[in-house]
Amino acid sequence: MRTSKVTFFLGLILACAACRPSFEEAKPDWLLKPESFKANIQEADGGKFVVLDNGLVRRTLRLVHDCATVDFQNLMTGEAIIRAIRPEAILELNGKKIPIGGLAGQPDQAYILPRWLETLTANPDAFHYSGYEKGETQPRFPYPRRRWAEGRPWPAPGKSLVLHFKPSHADLGGIAVDVHYEIYDGLPLLTKWLTVSNAGPRPVVLNSFISENLAVIEPEVSVGDVDQWERPNIHIESDYAFSGMSPKSANRTTYWVEDPSFTSQVNYAFKTPCVLESRPPIGPEESIGPGMTFETFRTFELIYDSTDRERKGLALRRMYRTIAPWVTENPIFLHLKSIEPEVVKQAVDQCAEAGFEMIILSFGSGLDMESTDEAYIQKMKELADYAHAKGIELGGYSLLASRRISEKDDVINPKTGKTGGAIFGNSPCLGSGWGKDYFVRISNFLEKTGFDILEHDGSYPGDLCASTKHPGHSGLNDSQWKQWRIITDFYRWCLSRNIYLNVPDWYFLAGSNKTAIGYREVNWSLPRDRQIMLGRQNLYDGTWEKTPSMGWTFVPLIQYHGGGDAATLEPLSEHLDAYQAHLVQNFGYGVQACYRGTRLFDSEPTKALVKKWVDWYKKYRAILNSDVIHLRRPDGRDLDAVLHVNAGLKEKGLAIVFNPTERLIEKTLTLPLYFTGLSDKAKIREQEGTPRVYRLNRQFEVQIAVKVSPTSFTWFVVE
């Protein structure tokens, strides 16, 4: 009898749980239905609070006594993000650190109780809150779209909030600080930055700043020390990024620091890294003169709803598509190793015939984009005009850093007081006289030739410069900030003129379009079969954090670093199998390659092969540029595969499957179709065959039979 009662009550509980959606409807998945989540900014509790909310994240600022963030919620999981109240920012002005807003008196730094808020007071030394404005998001810089891209709006739709602060000390009279926020529709993201204005009679020096300062809930507690602490499940990056091809390697502003005021933490030595600071590593040491305004970099705060790697990758890629939509441009290009007019014109003709869209006059081609010779510039303009007449864009390569200019113009190593020892050995300082002239020459060349693309190698990597004689910076402490401003202003100028930017550094949030997918250059000198397998591993690994359009890979039509005949595709007609393998896997991932050589084809069969796969890519371009779901990494021993997904398209999925082995493989492949937006049935066809209807299981999966010939491939289209 007792067992039956337990069973009855358990059944009743489960039945009630099953009924719950009728009382509290489950939220749609924002990755599938972003339109369900609109950004909003409104006052609460009679004006005591202002709240930024889009149904995914909520940030609440208290406006009584002073202004501070008192709550930050992950609405997707129901979890709080912060445990304590901090100033909205911290500035060092004229050598003195001053908080911006903030509320003091929280009894315990481990958590925040609502009733405590009434007892908090302002810091008498802070800049104090004086009002706010709200409005719509604004573009960071112009972006006139020209070539193929996703149709995403610019700026990203959402709401903006500006909080105004004034100083408490007379010696900073005329200085005003604004804290800017943006929150976006359909994306669990906030952006934050500061502006400092000087309406006073004297300049003020901004020595340093912390533009975001969050006392976060610690994701890991330990009584003793640990080698590597867990970090909160959020993604933080800024547009002050350089010297890296991934968001992690290029991140220069995110610091997780200890909190000695958190005396109730579990760690006995108070070593838990549980405060987020977003700040430059040095400087900016910027003098803000009367009538001038200084703007910091922008910090982007993406809140995850899962620890699953794929879902986190989808969220990160959605962020880039939304706040930097130029990264979805993805032209097909040839890396041409010659500037001889007849070679260039032949390449233009071949690109037009095969369907390629762009030519980059590559390193080693002889191109000099720093030239001011009018006859030379006119010669390059004529080539650009010829390309444009055939519907092909033309541009070229320029090396910026990782070269020596002179003792006068190179960065000065602060440790030695001499040139050398820079990130790339020797590099010019962008604030030197040479640096100023370089950007004048490059801009002049681009404008006069009508070039459509700049591949900017060795971009500014973050070098410090201790020179006090360079006209573009005062000394060491402002050298990084000033050089970053120079390079990002130039990239924004390029973007505003639709000049496509290939930059092997993480300058996406400043206007660049593409970086390397992630590969070791000398691997392209290995034998062809090894290049193919390693290349596909690079594609698989490089699309976790990047969209397919954000990375380029490589195909050595001619010899690259070495390797001789075994490493190259020329003569192209003699290596059609390898050529096809490169084309299929690159297009199949949606990733463009630097096809580096002097021609695309050398015979009619070669031309037909290239055109076949270009046409295939363009037919499925929208889905192939959509997100990648990683099914199985290439290892040379079994099938490897990825699945493109996009709930907003007719082709909601495209899976491409490779067999790298020398045996026929027949097996059942599971396709996870959740992110296609399909929930019941799917029509799936192999290649251009007849579709078959599959019913999805409750994990939104289908099982399909695959049969792939040795060293071959196939694909499946999901509708």
Long-range contacts (C-beta under 8 A, 24 or more apart in sequence): 27-55, 27-76, 30-55, 30-56, 30-76, 30-186, 30-187, 30-188, 30-305, 31-311, 31-314, 31-315, 31-318, 31-675, 32-647, 32-675, 32-677, 34-185, 34-186, 34-187, 34-318, 35-185, 35-186, 36-186, 37-185, 37-186, 37-187, 38-185, 38-186, 39-157, 39-158, 39-159, 39-183, 39-184, 39-185, 40-159, 41-134, 41-159, 41-160, 41-161, 41-183, 50-132, 50-134, 50-161, 52-159, 52-161, 52-181, 52-183, 52-190, 53-183, 54-158, 54-183, 54-184, 54-185, 54-186, 54-187, 54-188, 56-186, 56-187, 56-188, 56-303, 56-305, 57-183, 57-188, 57-189, 57-190, 57-303, 59-181, 59-183, 59-190, 61-88, 61-163, 62-103, 62-117, 62-120, 63-129, 63-132, 64-117, 65-103, 65-120, 65-121, 65-122, 66-101, 66-102, 66-103, 66-122, 66-123, 66-126, 66-128, 66-129, 67-101, 67-129, 67-163, 67-165, 68-101, 68-102, 68-103, 69-214, 70-103, 70-112, 70-117, 71-112, 72-214, 74-188, 74-303, 74-305, 76-188, 76-303, 76-305, 77-305, 79-217, 80-217, 81-214, 81-216, 81-217, 81-232, 81-234, 81-303, 82-112, 82-214, 82-215, 82-216, 82-217, 83-109, 83-110, 83-111, 83-112, 83-215, 83-216, 83-217, 83-218, 83-262, 83-274, 84-109, 84-110, 84-112, 84-215, 84-259, 84-261, 84-262, 85-112, 85-120, 85-215, 86-213, 86-214, 86-215, 86-275, 87-123, 87-126, 87-213, 88-163, 88-165, 88-179, 88-213, 89-177, 89-179, 89-194, 89-209, 89-210, 89-211, 89-212, 89-213, 90-209, 90-210, 90-213, 91-127, 91-177, 91-194, 91-196, 91-206, 91-208, 91-209, 91-210, 92-206, 92-207, 92-208, 92-209, 93-172, 93-175, 93-204, 93-205, 93-206, 93-207, 94-204, 94-205, 94-207, 95-205, 95-207, 98-125, 98-126, 98-127, 98-167, 98-172, 99-123, 99-125, 99-126, 99-127, 100-126, 100-127, 100-165, 100-177, 100-179, 100-194, 101-126, 101-127, 101-128, 101-129, 101-163, 101-165, 101-179, 102-126, 108-264, 109-215, 109-259, 109-261, 109-262, 109-263, 109-264, 109-265, 110-262, 110-264, 110-265, 124-168, 125-168, 125-169, 126-165, 126-168, 127-165, 127-166, 127-167, 127-168, 127-177, 128-165, 128-166, 128-167, 128-168, 129-163, 129-164, 129-165, 130-164, 130-165, 130-166, 131-163, 131-164, 132-161, 132-162, 132-163, 132-164, 133-161, 133-162, 133-164, 134-159, 134-160, 134-161, 134-162, 135-159, 135-160, 135-162, 136-160, 137-182, 137-184, 140-298, 141-492, 141-495, 141-496, 141-511, 142-492, 142-495, 142-496, 143-325, 143-326, 143-495, 143-496, 144-496, 144-498, 145-325, 145-326, 145-329, 145-498, 146-498, 147-329, 147-331, 147-357, 147-393, 147-498, 147-500, 148-329, 148-330, 148-331, 148-357, 148-621, 149-325, 149-326, 149-328, 149-329, 149-330, 150-321, 150-325, 150-328, 150-625, 152-321, 152-322, 152-325, 152-328, 153-325, 154-325, 156-184, 156-185, 156-187, 156-322, 156-323, 156-325, 157-184, 157-185, 158-182, 158-183, 158-184, 158-185, 159-183, 172-200, 172-204, 173-200, 174-198, 174-199, 174-200, 174-201, 174-290, 175-199, 175-200, 175-204, 184-322, 184-323, 187-302, 187-318, 187-319, 187-322, 188-302, 188-303, 188-304, 188-305, 188-315, 189-300, 189-301, 189-302, 189-303, 189-319, 189-322, 189-323, 190-300, 190-301, 191-298, 191-299, 191-300, 191-301, 191-323, 192-278, 192-298, 192-299, 192-301, 193-295, 193-296, 193-297, 193-298, 193-299, 194-295, 194-296, 195-293, 195-294, 195-295, 195-296, 196-288, 196-293, 196-294, 197-288, 197-292, 197-293, 197-294, 198-288, 198-289, 198-290, 198-291, 198-292, 198-293, 199-290, 199-291, 200-290, 201-290, 202-290, 203-287, 203-288, 203-289, 203-290, 204-287, 204-288, 205-285, 205-286, 205-287, 205-288, 206-284, 206-285, 206-286, 206-287, 206-288, 206-294, 207-283, 207-285, 207-477, 208-279, 208-280, 208-282, 208-283, 208-284, 208-285, 209-279, 209-280, 209-284, 209-296, 210-277, 210-278, 210-279, 211-278, 211-279, 211-296, 211-297, 211-299, 212-236, 212-276, 212-277, 212-278, 212-299, 212-301, 213-275, 213-276, 213-277, 213-278, 214-275, 214-276, 215-259, 215-262, 215-274, 215-275, 216-274, 216-275, 216-276, 217-274, 218-265, 218-272, 218-274, 220-272, 221-265, 221-266, 221-267, 221-272, 222-266, 222-267, 222-272, 223-266, 223-267, 223-268, 224-267, 224-268, 225-267, 225-269, 225-271, 229-256, 229-272, 229-273, 231-256, 231-273, 232-276, 233-304, 233-307, 234-301, 234-302, 234-303, 234-304, 235-300, 235-301, 235-302, 235-304, 235-312, 235-315, 235-316, 235-319, 236-276, 236-278, 236-299, 236-300, 236-301, 236-302, 237-299, 237-300, 237-509, 238-278, 238-297, 238-298, 238-299, 238-300, 238-509, 239-297, 239-298, 239-300, 239-488, 239-509, 239-510, 240-280, 240-297, 240-484, 241-505, 241-506, 241-507, 241-509, 241-510, 242-459, 242-460, 242-461, 242-462, 242-484, 242-505, 242-506, 242-507, 243-423, 243-461, 243-462, 243-505, 244-505, 244-506, 245-504, 245-505, 245-506, 245-515, 245-516, 245-518, 246-506, 246-518, 246-545, 247-316, 247-506, 247-545, 249-506, 250-505, 250-506, 252-280, 252-281, 252-462, 253-278, 253-279, 253-280, 253-281, 253-297, 253-299, 254-278, 255-279, 280-480, 280-481, 281-480, 282-464, 282-476, 282-477, 282-480, 282-481, 283-477, 283-478, 283-479, 283-480, 283-481, 284-477, 284-478, 284-481, 284-482, 285-474, 285-475, 285-477, 285-478, 285-481, 286-478, 286-481, 287-474, 298-509, 300-509, 309-544, 310-544, 310-629, 310-630, 313-544, 313-545, 314-627, 314-675, 316-545, 317-545, 317-546, 317-547, 317-627, 320-508, 320-546, 320-547, 320-550, 321-547, 323-509, 324-508, 324-509, 326-495, 326-511, 326-513, 327-508, 327-513, 327-514, 327-547, 327-549, 327-550, 328-547, 328-549, 328-625, 329-500, 329-513, 329-549, 330-514, 330-548, 330-549, 330-590, 330-592, 330-625, 331-357, 331-358, 331-393, 331-500, 331-592, 332-356, 332-357, 332-358, 332-592, 332-614, 332-617, 333-357, 333-358, 333-359, 333-360, 333-453, 333-592, 333-594, 333-595, 334-358, 334-359, 334-360, 334-595, 334-597, 334-600, 335-360, 335-362, 335-594, 335-595, 335-596, 335-597, 336-360, 336-361, 336-362, 336-365, 336-597, 336-598, 337-362, 337-364, 337-365, 337-558, 337-596, 337-597, 337-598, 338-365, 338-366, 338-598, 339-365, 339-366, 339-367, 339-380, 339-383, 341-379, 341-382, 341-383, 343-598, 344-383, 344-386, 344-387, 344-394, 345-383, 345-386, 346-599, 347-598, 347-599, 347-600, 348-386, 348-387, 348-390, 348-392, 348-394, 349-390, 350-599, 350-600, 350-601, 350-607, 351-390, 351-392, 351-600, 352-390, 352-391, 352-392, 353-607, 353-611, 354-600, 354-601, 354-607, 354-610, 354-611, 354-614, 355-611, 355-614, 355-615, 355-618, 356-392, 356-600, 356-614, 357-391, 357-392, 357-393, 358-392, 358-393, 358-394, 358-395, 358-452, 358-453, 358-500, 359-387, 359-392, 359-393, 359-394, 359-395, 360-395, 360-396, 360-397, 360-453, 360-455, 360-502, 360-594, 361-394, 361-395, 361-396, 361-397, 362-396, 362-397, 362-455, 362-594, 362-596, 363-397, 363-399, 363-457, 365-396, 365-397, 367-396, 367-397, 367-398, 369-396, 369-397, 369-398, 369-441, 369-442, 369-445, 369-446, 369-451, 369-454, 370-398, 370-438, 370-441, 370-442, 370-445, 371-441, 371-445, 372-441, 372-444, 377-445, 377-448, 377-449, 380-445, 380-449, 380-451, 381-448, 381-449, 381-450, 384-449, 384-450, 384-451, 384-452, 385-450, 388-450, 393-452, 393-453, 393-500, 394-451, 394-452, 394-453, 395-451, 395-452, 395-453, 395-454, 395-455, 395-499, 395-500, 396-451, 396-453, 396-454, 396-455, 397-455, 397-457, 398-442, 398-454, 398-455, 398-456, 398-457, 399-457, 399-458, 400-428, 400-438, 400-456, 400-457, 400-458, 400-459, 400-460, 401-427, 401-428, 401-458, 401-459, 401-460, 401-461, 401-463, 402-426, 402-427, 402-457, 402-458, 403-427, 403-428, 403-458, 405-432, 405-434, 406-434, 408-432, 408-433, 408-434, 408-469, 409-433, 409-434, 409-435, 409-470, 411-463, 411-464, 411-465, 411-467, 411-479, 412-465, 412-466, 412-467, 413-466, 414-464, 414-465, 414-466, 414-476, 417-466, 422-461, 422-463, 423-461, 423-462, 423-463, 424-458, 424-461, 427-458, 427-461, 427-463, 429-463, 429-465, 429-467, 429-470, 429-472, 429-473, 429-479, 429-483, 430-460, 430-472, 430-482, 430-483, 430-486, 430-487, 431-465, 431-467, 431-470, 431-471, 431-472, 431-473, 431-479, 431-482, 431-483, 431-486, 432-467, 432-470, 432-471, 432-472, 433-470, 433-471, 435-470, 435-472, 435-483, 435-486, 436-471, 436-472, 439-486, 439-490, 442-490, 443-490, 443-493, 446-494, 446-497, 446-499, 447-497, 451-499, 452-498, 452-499, 452-500, 453-499, 453-500, 453-501, 453-502, 454-494, 454-499, 454-500, 454-501, 454-502, 455-502, 455-503, 456-501, 456-502, 456-503, 456-512, 457-504, 458-504, 459-487, 459-503, 459-504, 459-505, 459-507, 460-484, 460-486, 460-487, 460-505, 461-505, 502-552, 508-550, 513-549, 514-549, 514-550, 514-551, 514-552, 514-592, 515-546, 515-550, 515-551, 515-552, 516-551, 516-552, 516-553, 517-542, 517-543, 517-546, 517-551, 517-552, 517-553, 517-591, 518-542, 518-551, 519-553, 519-554, 521-554, 521-560, 521-561, 522-561, 522-562, 524-554, 524-555, 524-556, 524-560, 524-561, 524-563, 524-567, 525-556, 525-559, 525-560, 525-561, 525-562, 525-563, 525-567, 526-563, 526-567, 527-563, 527-566, 527-567, 528-566, 528-567, 528-568, 528-569, 528-575, 528-578, 529-578, 531-556, 531-567, 531-582, 532-578, 532-581, 532-582, 532-585, 533-634, 533-636, 533-660, 535-582, 535-585, 535-586, 536-585, 536-634, 536-640, 536-658, 536-660, 537-633, 537-634, 539-585, 539-586, 539-589, 539-591, 540-589, 540-630, 540-633, 540-634, 540-640, 540-642, 541-633, 542-591, 543-589, 543-591, 543-628, 543-630, 543-642, 544-630, 547-625, 547-627, 548-589, 548-590, 548-591, 548-624, 548-625, 548-626, 548-628, 549-590, 549-591, 549-592, 549-625, 551-591, 552-591, 552-592, 552-593, 552-594, 553-586, 553-591, 553-592, 553-593, 553-594, 554-593, 554-594, 554-596, 555-582, 555-586, 555-593, 555-594, 555-595, 555-596, 556-596, 556-597, 557-595, 557-596, 557-597, 557-598, 557-599, 557-600, 558-596, 558-597, 558-598, 560-596, 569-597, 570-597, 570-602, 571-602, 572-599, 572-601, 572-602, 572-603, 572-606, 573-601, 573-602, 573-603, 573-605, 573-606, 576-605, 576-606, 576-609, 577-711, 579-606, 579-609, 579-610, 580-609, 580-613, 581-711, 583-609, 583-610, 583-613, 583-614, 584-613, 584-656, 584-713, 585-656, 585-658, 585-713, 587-613, 587-614, 587-616, 587-617, 587-624, 588-624, 588-642, 588-656, 588-713, 588-715, 589-624, 589-628, 589-642, 589-656, 590-624, 590-625, 590-626, 590-628, 590-644, 620-651, 620-654, 620-717, 622-646, 622-649, 622-651, 623-649, 623-651, 623-652, 623-653, 623-654, 623-717, 624-654, 627-675, 629-672, 629-675, 631-655, 631-669, 631-671, 631-672, 634-658, 634-660, 636-660, 636-661, 637-661, 638-665, 639-665, 639-667, 639-669, 639-706, 639-708, 641-669, 643-671, 643-672, 645-673, 645-675, 645-676, 646-676, 647-675, 647-676, 647-677, 647-678, 648-677, 650-719, 651-717, 651-718, 651-719, 652-676, 652-677, 652-678, 652-682, 652-718, 652-719, 653-682, 653-716, 653-717, 653-718, 654-715, 654-716, 654-717, 654-718, 655-715, 655-716, 655-718, 656-713, 656-714, 656-715, 657-706, 657-708, 657-713, 657-714, 657-715, 657-716, 658-708, 658-712, 658-713, 659-708, 659-709, 659-710, 659-711, 659-712, 659-713, 660-711, 661-710, 661-711, 662-710, 662-711, 663-710, 664-707, 664-708, 664-709, 664-710, 665-706, 665-707, 665-708, 666-705, 666-706, 666-707, 667-705, 667-706, 668-703, 668-704, 668-705, 668-706, 669-703, 669-704, 669-705, 669-706, 670-701, 670-702, 670-703, 671-701, 671-702, 671-703, 671-704, 671-716, 671-718, 672-699, 672-700, 672-701, 673-700, 673-701, 673-702, 673-718, 674-699, 674-700, 676-718, 678-718, 682-718, 682-719, 683-718, 683-719, 684-716, 684-717, 684-718, 684-719, 685-716, 685-717, 685-719, 686-714, 686-715, 686-716, 687-714, 687-715, 687-716, 687-717, 691-717, 691-719
